[in-house]
Amino acid sequence: MSEQLNNEIIHRWQGGQSLRGIARDLSLSRWQVSRTIRQHQAARVDGPVDSSNSDLPAARESRGSKLDAFESIIGQLLKRYPHMTATRIFEELKKQGYTGGDNISALPSGRTSRPRRASTSWPSGIFKVWRPAASTTT
């Protein structure tokens, strides 16, 4: 593929267009679009290897979470109280000096603010469907 086509793929992808949409618009396979984006990402992570990617800025390092410092405390709480809600964990972390907000979507093990209810399956036939009686007109 030409460098111009690669640049067009990357430009559209960074603009938020889907891989499928890019492939459709440029008459390419999704595999080719995906490969070009993977190569671009690898070039940013690996740094300048040759003259083709020497002008690329380095990829950003992911920063840690405020919850990282409290990971052991969260683990201890969940070990001691396995059904503790995220809201209750938040309250305990506040007492320990946590300064973050109450959006605890980053809690480990997919904890939510409220434990899920057990699903209740209704016995079949519990709800009768009303249907009008067949009319007998003569």
Rosetta constraint file for C-alpha pairs under 8 A:
AtomPair CA 1 CA 5 HARMONIC 6.52 0.50
AtomPair CA 1 CA 6 HARMONIC 6.89 0.50
AtomPair CA 2 CA 6 HARMONIC 6.36 0.50
AtomPair CA 3 CA 7 HARMONIC 6.09 0.50
AtomPair CA 4 CA 8 HARMONIC 6.23 0.50
AtomPair CA 5 CA 9 HARMONIC 6.26 0.50
AtomPair CA 6 CA 10 HARMONIC 6.27 0.50
AtomPair CA 6 CA 36 HARMONIC 6.54 0.50
AtomPair CA 7 CA 11 HARMONIC 5.93 0.50
AtomPair CA 8 CA 12 HARMONIC 6.12 0.50
AtomPair CA 9 CA 13 HARMONIC 6.09 0.50
AtomPair CA 9 CA 22 HARMONIC 6.72 0.50
AtomPair CA 9 CA 33 HARMONIC 6.77 0.50
AtomPair CA 9 CA 36 HARMONIC 7.53 0.50
AtomPair CA 9 CA 37 HARMONIC 7.61 0.50
AtomPair CA 10 CA 14 HARMONIC 6.02 0.50
AtomPair CA 10 CA 36 HARMONIC 7.77 0.50
AtomPair CA 10 CA 37 HARMONIC 6.46 0.50
AtomPair CA 10 CA 40 HARMONIC 7.74 0.50
AtomPair CA 11 CA 15 HARMONIC 6.16 0.50
AtomPair CA 12 CA 16 HARMONIC 6.56 0.50
AtomPair CA 12 CA 17 HARMONIC 5.63 0.50
AtomPair CA 12 CA 22 HARMONIC 6.93 0.50
AtomPair CA 13 CA 17 HARMONIC 5.17 0.50
AtomPair CA 13 CA 18 HARMONIC 6.68 0.50
AtomPair CA 13 CA 19 HARMONIC 7.12 0.50
AtomPair CA 13 CA 22 HARMONIC 7.51 0.50
AtomPair CA 13 CA 37 HARMONIC 7.98 0.50
AtomPair CA 17 CA 21 HARMONIC 6.32 0.50
AtomPair CA 17 CA 22 HARMONIC 6.55 0.50
AtomPair CA 18 CA 22 HARMONIC 6.22 0.50
AtomPair CA 19 CA 23 HARMONIC 6.15 0.50
AtomPair CA 19 CA 30 HARMONIC 6.35 0.50
AtomPair CA 19 CA 33 HARMONIC 6.50 0.50
AtomPair CA 19 CA 34 HARMONIC 6.91 0.50
AtomPair CA 20 CA 24 HARMONIC 6.10 0.50
AtomPair CA 20 CA 30 HARMONIC 5.99 0.50
AtomPair CA 21 CA 25 HARMONIC 6.07 0.50
AtomPair CA 22 CA 26 HARMONIC 6.05 0.50
AtomPair CA 22 CA 28 HARMONIC 7.92 0.50
AtomPair CA 22 CA 33 HARMONIC 7.28 0.50
AtomPair CA 23 CA 27 HARMONIC 5.64 0.50
AtomPair CA 23 CA 28 HARMONIC 4.65 0.50
AtomPair CA 23 CA 29 HARMONIC 5.54 0.50
AtomPair CA 23 CA 30 HARMONIC 5.38 0.50
AtomPair CA 23 CA 33 HARMONIC 6.26 0.50
AtomPair CA 24 CA 28 HARMONIC 6.53 0.50
AtomPair CA 24 CA 29 HARMONIC 7.78 0.50
AtomPair CA 28 CA 32 HARMONIC 6.54 0.50
AtomPair CA 28 CA 33 HARMONIC 7.05 0.50
AtomPair CA 29 CA 33 HARMONIC 6.58 0.50
AtomPair CA 30 CA 34 HARMONIC 6.00 0.50
AtomPair CA 31 CA 35 HARMONIC 6.02 0.50
AtomPair CA 32 CA 36 HARMONIC 6.18 0.50
AtomPair CA 33 CA 37 HARMONIC 6.35 0.50
AtomPair CA 34 CA 38 HARMONIC 6.15 0.50
AtomPair CA 35 CA 39 HARMONIC 6.11 0.50
AtomPair CA 36 CA 40 HARMONIC 6.20 0.50
AtomPair CA 37 CA 41 HARMONIC 6.19 0.50
AtomPair CA 38 CA 42 HARMONIC 6.10 0.50
AtomPair CA 39 CA 43 HARMONIC 6.08 0.50
AtomPair CA 40 CA 44 HARMONIC 6.40 0.50
AtomPair CA 41 CA 45 HARMONIC 6.33 0.50
AtomPair CA 42 CA 46 HARMONIC 5.93 0.50
AtomPair CA 43 CA 47 HARMONIC 5.91 0.50
AtomPair CA 43 CA 48 HARMONIC 6.96 0.50
AtomPair CA 43 CA 49 HARMONIC 7.57 0.50
AtomPair CA 43 CA 53 HARMONIC 6.54 0.50
AtomPair CA 44 CA 48 HARMONIC 7.67 0.50
AtomPair CA 44 CA 53 HARMONIC 7.76 0.50
AtomPair CA 44 CA 56 HARMONIC 6.39 0.50
AtomPair CA 44 CA 57 HARMONIC 6.72 0.50
AtomPair CA 44 CA 58 HARMONIC 5.29 0.50
AtomPair CA 44 CA 59 HARMONIC 5.42 0.50
AtomPair CA 45 CA 58 HARMONIC 6.34 0.50
AtomPair CA 45 CA 59 HARMONIC 5.56 0.50
AtomPair CA 47 CA 53 HARMONIC 7.78 0.50
AtomPair CA 47 CA 54 HARMONIC 7.48 0.50
AtomPair CA 47 CA 56 HARMONIC 7.87 0.50
AtomPair CA 47 CA 58 HARMONIC 6.25 0.50
AtomPair CA 48 CA 53 HARMONIC 5.56 0.50
AtomPair CA 48 CA 54 HARMONIC 4.54 0.50
AtomPair CA 48 CA 55 HARMONIC 7.72 0.50
AtomPair CA 48 CA 56 HARMONIC 7.54 0.50
AtomPair CA 49 CA 53 HARMONIC 6.91 0.50
AtomPair CA 49 CA 54 HARMONIC 7.03 0.50
AtomPair CA 50 CA 54 HARMONIC 6.37 0.50
AtomPair CA 64 CA 68 HARMONIC 6.73 0.50
AtomPair CA 66 CA 70 HARMONIC 7.78 0.50
AtomPair CA 66 CA 98 HARMONIC 7.71 0.50
AtomPair CA 66 CA 99 HARMONIC 7.90 0.50
AtomPair CA 66 CA 100 HARMONIC 6.58 0.50
AtomPair CA 67 CA 71 HARMONIC 6.23 0.50
AtomPair CA 67 CA 98 HARMONIC 7.81 0.50
AtomPair CA 67 CA 106 HARMONIC 7.73 0.50
AtomPair CA 67 CA 107 HARMONIC 7.77 0.50
AtomPair CA 70 CA 74 HARMONIC 6.21 0.50
AtomPair CA 70 CA 93 HARMONIC 7.43 0.50
AtomPair CA 70 CA 98 HARMONIC 7.82 0.50
AtomPair CA 71 CA 75 HARMONIC 6.15 0.50
AtomPair CA 72 CA 76 HARMONIC 6.19 0.50
AtomPair CA 73 CA 77 HARMONIC 6.19 0.50
AtomPair CA 73 CA 93 HARMONIC 7.91 0.50
AtomPair CA 74 CA 78 HARMONIC 6.15 0.50
AtomPair CA 74 CA 89 HARMONIC 7.12 0.50
AtomPair CA 75 CA 79 HARMONIC 6.02 0.50
AtomPair CA 76 CA 80 HARMONIC 6.13 0.50
AtomPair CA 77 CA 81 HARMONIC 5.75 0.50
AtomPair CA 77 CA 82 HARMONIC 7.58 0.50
AtomPair CA 77 CA 84 HARMONIC 7.76 0.50
AtomPair CA 77 CA 89 HARMONIC 7.48 0.50
AtomPair CA 78 CA 82 HARMONIC 4.64 0.50
AtomPair CA 78 CA 83 HARMONIC 7.27 0.50
AtomPair CA 78 CA 84 HARMONIC 6.62 0.50
AtomPair CA 83 CA 115 HARMONIC 7.14 0.50
AtomPair CA 84 CA 88 HARMONIC 6.47 0.50
AtomPair CA 84 CA 89 HARMONIC 6.87 0.50
AtomPair CA 85 CA 89 HARMONIC 6.34 0.50
AtomPair CA 85 CA 111 HARMONIC 7.19 0.50
AtomPair CA 85 CA 112 HARMONIC 6.71 0.50
AtomPair CA 85 CA 113 HARMONIC 5.32 0.50
AtomPair CA 85 CA 114 HARMONIC 5.55 0.50
AtomPair CA 85 CA 115 HARMONIC 6.35 0.50
AtomPair CA 86 CA 90 HARMONIC 6.05 0.50
AtomPair CA 86 CA 104 HARMONIC 6.82 0.50
AtomPair CA 86 CA 107 HARMONIC 7.54 0.50
AtomPair CA 86 CA 111 HARMONIC 6.13 0.50
AtomPair CA 86 CA 112 HARMONIC 5.61 0.50
AtomPair CA 86 CA 113 HARMONIC 4.39 0.50
AtomPair CA 86 CA 114 HARMONIC 6.97 0.50
AtomPair CA 87 CA 91 HARMONIC 6.38 0.50
AtomPair CA 87 CA 102 HARMONIC 7.84 0.50
AtomPair CA 87 CA 113 HARMONIC 5.34 0.50
AtomPair CA 87 CA 114 HARMONIC 7.78 0.50
AtomPair CA 88 CA 92 HARMONIC 6.37 0.50
AtomPair CA 89 CA 93 HARMONIC 6.16 0.50
AtomPair CA 90 CA 94 HARMONIC 6.18 0.50
AtomPair CA 90 CA 102 HARMONIC 6.79 0.50
AtomPair CA 90 CA 104 HARMONIC 7.32 0.50
AtomPair CA 91 CA 95 HARMONIC 6.59 0.50
AtomPair CA 92 CA 96 HARMONIC 6.58 0.50
AtomPair CA 93 CA 97 HARMONIC 6.41 0.50
AtomPair CA 93 CA 98 HARMONIC 5.31 0.50
AtomPair CA 94 CA 98 HARMONIC 4.73 0.50
AtomPair CA 94 CA 99 HARMONIC 6.87 0.50
AtomPair CA 105 CA 110 HARMONIC 7.79 0.50
AtomPair CA 105 CA 111 HARMONIC 7.63 0.50
AtomPair CA 105 CA 112 HARMONIC 7.11 0.50
AtomPair CA 106 CA 110 HARMONIC 7.88 0.50
AtomPair CA 107 CA 111 HARMONIC 5.97 0.50
AtomPair CA 111 CA 115 HARMONIC 7.91 0.50
AtomPair CA 122 CA 126 HARMONIC 7.00 0.50
